[in-house]
């Protein structure tokens, strides 16, 4: 797959965030949320990925036939990615290196060194 819509960010601080983050590079709904969404306490993002272990290759794409790739590439320890579009498919080469939060709920950890997969369902508004 081609490297599409690569996003960059700074590590997310622990605890509630009061700092605004950078808006996404495009209006695709991937990457990081807008500053308004990042600071709103009522906002629960569909997907947050935090790299807590060694760097790993991660692919996030819209879960539709021919779905758009929102992020693909290596994420380094300490990096965080936030996504607003749904439904999503997430695949990581080393699932144990990630903490995945879906709609505010931390997902059970995957085995270290093993491929990890997650699915984020669309929720009605």
N, C-alpha and C positions, 0 to 999 in steps of 0.2 A: 504494500500500500504506500502511497505517496504521503509525504509529510504535509499535512494540511492543517491550517488554523493553529499553528503552534502558539501556545500562550505562555507568558512568563508571569511570575508573581514573587512576592516576598513571603517568607514564612509567616504564618498566622500566629499571633500571640495567644497564649493560653487564657482561658476565661472569656467573659463577655467582651466583645469587641466594640470599642467606641470610635475607632479610627476608620476613616473612609478608605476604601481600596481603589485601585485603578479600575476604570471601566474597561470592558472588553475591547479588543482591537476592532471588532466588527459588531454588527447588530444581530448575530446569529443565535444568541441565547446561550452560547457556550462560554467557556473561560470564566472570568470572575464576574460577580454581579456589579450592577451600577452602584455608585456611592450611596444612593438612596436606599437600595435594597440591603446593602451591607450594614447600614446603621439602624435599620428598623427592627426593633425587638420582636415584632409580630411576624417577621419574615422567616419562614422555614424553607431552606433551599432543598430542591429535590435530591441533589447530590453534592457532597463535599468529600474530596479525596485528600488525605494527608499522608505524606511519606514519612513513616516512623522508623524504617529500617534502611538498608542500603538502596542505592539508586536502582530503579527498575523501569522497564519499558511498559508504557500504558497506552491503551487505545480506548477512547470514548467516542461512541457514535450514536446517532439517533437510530432507534430500533425500528426501522421501517425497511421495506425492500428498497435497496439502493440508498439507505440512510446516510445522511451527511456525517462525515468524520469531523468531530469538534476538537479533538486533541489526539495527537499521536506522537510519541517520542519518549525519551528518557526523562523521568522526573527524579530529582535528587533529594536526598534526605533533608527534611525540614520544609520542603515545598508543599503548598496547599493549592488545590484547584476547586473552584465552585462552578456548578452548572445549573442552569434554570430550565433548559428545554427538557421535554420528556416525550415519549418513553426513551430510555437510554440503555445501551449495552456497554458494559465496562469489562475489559480484559487486561490483566497485568501479568507479566512474565513471572514475577515473584509476588504472589498475593499476600504473603506473610509480611512484606515490607510496607503494606498500606493499612491505614485506618480508613474505613469507608463508612460514611454517615449518609443514610437515605431518609429523607424527610425528618431529620432531627434524631434518628435512632441509629446508634453505633451498631454496625453489623458484626457478627461473630468473626473473629480472626481466622484467616486462612492459614494453612500450613506453610511454614517458612521454606522458601526455595521451590514451591509448587505454583503452577499457574492458578490464578484466581479469576473468577468471573462473577459479575453481579448484574442484576437487571433492575432498572428503576421504572416502575409503572407510571403511566400518566394518571393524574388525579383530576377529577372534574372540579371546576371552579365554584 
